[in-house]
Amino acid sequence: MDKRDFIRSGQHASVIGLGTWQLGADWGNVDEKEALAVLNAAAESGVTFFDTADVYGDGRSEETIAGFMRGRPDLHVMVATKMGRRVDQIPENYVLDNFRSWNDRSRRNLGVDRLDLVQLHCPPTPVYSSDAVYDALDTLVEEERIAAYGVSVETCDEALAAIARPNVASVQIILNPFRMKPLRQVLPAAREAGVGIIARVPLASGLLSGKYTKDTVFAADDHRTYNRHGEAFDQGETFSGVDFATGVEAAAEFSALVPEGYTPAQLALRWIVAQPGVTTVIPGARSPEQAHANAEAAKLPELSQETFTAIRDLYDRRIKSQVEGKW
């Protein structure tokens, strides 16, 4: 699989990575055997970038990745984790002592002395503009606890604030055919600055797979049930902030645009990969088959201009008014 660069850190990632939120919690149950099978399928398909967080299953996702990597010493996978969501979300908690403590825990969970990439996990907005926060992150690099750092953001303004900082290696942001606002300013700014873009929620929490109807019911412990209106965390993380009924209808239109040889999910991933400035996209997978299919999207033929235009038209007609004013 093609690899792209995190220019500021000199690191590389497969253009399609693997998001591992679902291996920890909040997407229904995935047992350890299934989780390891997903990781193996992704690696065998050429994926060299795993994204996780200390809060996914309260460390379970990190520990599962560590167990997998111990059994596959032949692999060279960049593992990015996140920190900051295990405490009250106030700027005062984003200080060096806490960073060291969170970092120590993730290093133990992942079984490494130095973490490849650590991202602030959608902290309060003022954190992105704090000189002290970036000084503390620089200290973690100097202490060789981490190789590089980035941020995960909810809004385009937060992304632009982070990109302006000289040592931010990456910005993780929601980007998919139902969330196009980052194309206007964030991706061009990141390209200009040499900041990597990690595209998350690429399938709009599964909407863009085309598998759901208005009557689809998700498990009680699935965030697509309990966070549909932002009850637990930012609403934009669930269905990209799109109303479920609207999203199902729009997803049906999206599925009608799928070229021969593609699935709807692969079309969404191929569209993201084609956006200038994207370093890697991190779909989740709950089965080896999904992991293989996601990775295959990188090898599919380029999309036609007609398809790009039709996807843009769908977004403008059905989705834009719901999401652009919020994120």
Helices and strands as residue ranges (DSSP letters): E 3-6, E 11-14, E 18-19, G 21-23, H 32-44, E 49-51, G 56-59, H 60-71, E 78-83, G 91-93, H 96-110, E 117-121, G 125-129, H 131-142, E 149-152, H 156-163, E 168-174, G 181-183, H 186-193, E 196-200, G 207-209, H 223-226, G 235-237, G 239-241, H 244-255, H 264-273, E 278-281, H 288-296, G 297-299, H 305-314, I 315-319, H 320-323
